[in-house]
Amino acid sequence: MFATLGILIGLFMGIISARMYHLSWNHDAKKIVSRLDVVGAIILVLYILFVIVRSRLIGIFVAAPMVGAVGLSITAGIMIGRVIGTRNAIIEILKEREII
């Protein structure tokens, strides 16, 4: 149960953290490029802080033997969420350009 909840929390955090980089279309290179803006920098700092205190934060809510498993499930959720968020942003840009 905690692992599933960890993945769901991670998905939410991952989709938000996918916002770290602003994606846009580069007309000259004819490809999608990314850049870190102010909001993205704030999200990056918050994400780094979370990674540093993750075990202590998770330890508040789950028993000590489960902290590692829940931490890994949250990490997996974050990675999946970032892929989903980035994928959606790329698809949106390509649709605007009528490439797909």
C-alpha positions, -999 to +999 in steps of 0.1 A: +000+000+000+028+025+009+047+016-023+016+024-044+010+056-026+047+065-030+045+059-068+014+082-070+031+109-049+062+105-071+041+108-103+026+141-091+060+154-081+075+142-114+050+159-135+056+192-116+093+188-118+091+182-156+082+220-156+118+227-146+128+232-182+109+254-205+106+237-239+103+257-271+108+253-309+140+266-324+132+279-359+168+279-371+178+244-359+142+231-365+142+212-332+129+215-297+152+232-272+150+236-235+161+263-210+158+268-173+137+298-163+130+313-129+101+290-121+121+260-132+151+271-110+128+273-080+114+239-088+149+225-092+160+239-058+128+224-041+135+191-058+171+190-046+159+199-010+134+170-012+161+146-023+183+156+006+156+152+033+136+124+016+145+096+040+138+118+071+105+130+056+094+095+047+105+082+081+078+104+097+050+086+079+063+050+076+081+025+098+119+024+095+122-009+076+100+004+049+117+038+043+140+025+016+112+008-004+089+038-001+118+061-011+125+040-042+089+039-051+087+077-049+118+080-070+104+057-096+072+078-096+092+110-100+111+095-130+079+083-147+062+116-140+091+136-155+089+114-187+052+119-189+054+157-184+082+161-209+065+139-234+033+159-232+052+192-236+070+179-267+037+166-282+021+200-276+049+218-293+049+194-323+011+198-327+014+236-326+040+234-354+017+209-372+045+183-374+023+156-360 
